[in-house]
Amino acid sequence: MLRLSTLNNERFIQADEFDVCYGGGEANVAVSLANFGYDTEFVTAVPDQAIGECAVAALRKYNVGTKYIAKCGDRLGIYFLESGSAMRASNVIYDRAGSSIATVSPDKFDFEKIFEDADWFHFTGITPAISDSAAALAKQALIVAKQAGVTVSVDLNFRKKLWTSEKAKSVMTDLMQYVDVCIGNEEDAEKVLGFKASNTDVTKGELNLAGYEEVFNAMADAFGFKYIISSLRQSYSASNNGWSACIMDGKTREFYHSKTYSVTPIVDRVGGGDSFAAGVICGLLDERSMKEALEFGVAASALKHTIPGDFNHVTRSEVENLMGGDGSGRVQR
């Protein structure tokens, strides 16, 4: 997508100009994984014109493969971002109707070839929310991915401005049969799959880990996930969040809660969940333990909150230094 952001925390009505960058859920994950040293390919559709090529170039710049991107359709999806501060929340407006990925024909993708040498396939709940045809396309990709023995992860990513909870449940519940690693947050689990953690209110900074463990057990029973993972954001304000996560092994039912970071002041929280998903995937691909993979993801995402734009531009060593306790922010000379 094309992202247009107001400058200096302005409201939309104040803006005379916008900052331009590119991003989106799966793209953000691909950039992070490429940055951590993994070969990645991004599969999507963009219009065959200058703005579509700019989006592709943004991926190529960060070493993401683009050979499976279809060139078709009339427009690239856009989202507008009004960055909040203190007690004023950020606001996102989507302009994605009729975009290339929302209207692309399935015959533009040879999924057998795409998954031929793949180890891992990641998608988010945003793609099926864009259109019914995008949801059908996602299911087609998942079927082929599982036939090819590819590990599949999903970030549930509920977006109330794109679809209702009822529609999300009807579409996403069906797709869970293909998923090995399920990632989300407290709202995603409830709005997308119907599982709610008891006695938790992130708007008041209240977390009940026992409630998450109960929800994870229910999700493992229902879908047989290998891992169930949730980011935990304690929103004290738009500028000050507590940030941690929890994970469960779907087979052994071992449950683990990560270190908690105090992220303040937040520079840009958009893409924070994607950087977390990418960090956990990286940790699992590295064959780290479940706990170490989670800590890697949480640290990577905590650092992303300090970087403007959708993409996470941090190195492995920076993530590992933070995991080791160095959050001083001292100048590196």
Secondary structure as GFF3:
##gff-version 3
##sequence-region A 1 333
A	DSSP	beta_strand	2	5	.	.	.	ID=ss1
A	DSSP	three_ten_helix	12	14	.	.	.	ID=ss2
A	DSSP	beta_strand	19	22	.	.	.	ID=ss3
A	DSSP	alpha_helix	25	35	.	.	.	ID=ss4
A	DSSP	beta_strand	45	46	.	.	.	ID=ss5
A	DSSP	alpha_helix	50	61	.	.	.	ID=ss6
A	DSSP	beta_strand	70	71	.	.	.	ID=ss7
A	DSSP	beta_strand	78	82	.	.	.	ID=ss8
A	DSSP	beta_strand	91	95	.	.	.	ID=ss9
A	DSSP	alpha_helix	100	103	.	.	.	ID=ss10
A	DSSP	three_ten_helix	106	108	.	.	.	ID=ss11
A	DSSP	alpha_helix	111	114	.	.	.	ID=ss12
A	DSSP	beta_strand	120	124	.	.	.	ID=ss13
A	DSSP	alpha_helix	126	130	.	.	.	ID=ss14
A	DSSP	alpha_helix	132	147	.	.	.	ID=ss15
A	DSSP	beta_strand	151	155	.	.	.	ID=ss16
A	DSSP	alpha_helix	165	175	.	.	.	ID=ss17
A	DSSP	three_ten_helix	176	178	.	.	.	ID=ss18
A	DSSP	beta_strand	181	184	.	.	.	ID=ss19
A	DSSP	alpha_helix	186	188	.	.	.	ID=ss20
A	DSSP	pi_helix	189	193	.	.	.	ID=ss21
A	DSSP	three_ten_helix	202	204	.	.	.	ID=ss22
A	DSSP	alpha_helix	209	223	.	.	.	ID=ss23
A	DSSP	beta_strand	227	235	.	.	.	ID=ss24
A	DSSP	beta_strand	241	249	.	.	.	ID=ss25
A	DSSP	beta_strand	255	257	.	.	.	ID=ss26
A	DSSP	beta_strand	261	263	.	.	.	ID=ss27
A	DSSP	alpha_helix	272	285	.	.	.	ID=ss28
A	DSSP	alpha_helix	290	304	.	.	.	ID=ss29
A	DSSP	alpha_helix	316	323	.	.	.	ID=ss30
###
